[in-house]
Amino acid sequence: MTNIQTFILKSGAPELAMCAHWRADAFSVLQASFEQEMRSMELFASDQSRGIALVAKADGEPVGTCLLVESEIEPNHDVSPWLAGLFVLPEHRRKGAGAALVRAIEHQARQREFSRLYLYTTDAVGFHERLGWRCEIAQTGRASIRH
């Protein structure tokens, strides 16, 4: 069985660049370059008062990332915080890394005394529902999920 652990990304961590590459490649909706994502990840790592970036490692190797953020991309909402940018390398999916990252973000939200946590997804509703999230379909057709 693969040993999966999650870690808070710290400023200067070597995993920051890898997570920035994953985000730039996986989330075209962000329309962000690697350089923009690297700056964003470094901000998360250097100031954890407004959000946090996590990395999952399987047997010591980085396999995924996820963020706790104050607001989601679009549309602008009056709810906060958000689980955002969940990404796991394809060859490590369905092995527990995604669930570990979600649970770690939930833990970070509880530590910050948030009673609810939100996310948007278009294709992972079932995954999040299995983890105890409740789905609501917005007028846009996107799933808004809260825990």
Backbone hydrogen bonds, N-H to C=O, Kabsch-Sander energy under -0.5 kcal/mol:
donor,donor_aa,acceptor,acceptor_aa,energy
4,I,2,T,-0.8
5,Q,57,K,-2.4
7,F,55,V,-2.5
9,L,53,A,-2.9
11,S,45,A,-0.9
13,A,10,K,-2.2
16,L,13,A,-1.5
17,A,14,P,-0.5
18,M,14,P,-0.7
19,C,15,E,-2.6
20,A,16,L,-2.4
21,H,17,A,-2.3
22,W,18,M,-2.5
23,R,19,C,-2.5
24,A,20,A,-2.6
25,D,21,H,-2.4
26,A,22,W,-2.9
27,F,23,R,-2.2
28,S,26,A,-0.7
30,L,27,F,-1.7
31,Q,28,S,-1.4
37,E,33,S,-2.6
38,M,34,F,-2.8
39,R,35,E,-2.1
40,S,36,Q,-2.3
41,M,37,E,-3.0
42,E,38,M,-2.4
43,L,39,R,-2.1
44,F,40,S,-2.2
45,A,41,M,-2.4
46,S,42,E,-2.0
47,D,43,L,-2.1
50,R,47,D,-0.7
52,I,68,L,-2.0
54,L,66,C,-2.8
55,V,7,F,-2.3
56,A,64,G,-2.6
57,K,5,Q,-3.1
58,A,61,E,-2.7
59,D,3,N,-2.9
59,D,57,K,-0.6
61,E,58,A,-1.9
63,V,56,A,-3.1
64,G,56,A,-1.2
65,T,87,F,-2.5
66,C,54,L,-1.4
67,L,84,A,-3.0
68,L,52,I,-2.5
69,V,67,L,-0.5
69,V,82,W,-2.8
82,W,69,V,-3.2
83,L,118,Y,-3.4
84,A,67,L,-2.5
84,A,82,W,-0.6
87,F,65,T,-2.7
89,L,63,V,-3.1
92,H,89,L,-2.3
93,R,90,P,-1.3
95,K,92,H,-0.8
97,A,92,H,-0.6
100,A,96,G,-2.2
101,L,97,A,-2.3
102,V,98,G,-2.5
103,R,99,A,-2.7
104,A,100,A,-2.1
105,I,101,L,-2.3
106,E,102,V,-2.6
107,H,103,R,-2.3
108,Q,104,A,-2.2
109,A,105,I,-2.4
110,R,106,E,-2.4
111,Q,107,H,-2.5
112,R,108,Q,-1.3
113,E,110,R,-2.0
114,F,109,A,-2.5
118,Y,81,P,-2.0
119,L,145,I,-1.5
121,T,143,A,-1.6
128,H,124,A,-2.1
129,E,125,V,-2.7
130,R,126,G,-2.2
131,L,127,F,-0.7
131,L,128,H,-0.6
132,G,129,E,-1.9
133,W,128,H,-2.3
134,R,146,R,-2.9
136,E,144,S,-2.3
138,A,136,E,-0.6
138,A,142,R,-2.6
141,G,138,A,-2.1
143,A,121,T,-1.6
144,S,136,E,-3.2
144,S,142,R,-0.5
145,I,119,L,-2.7
145,I,143,A,-0.6
146,R,134,R,-2.3
147,H,117,L,-1.9
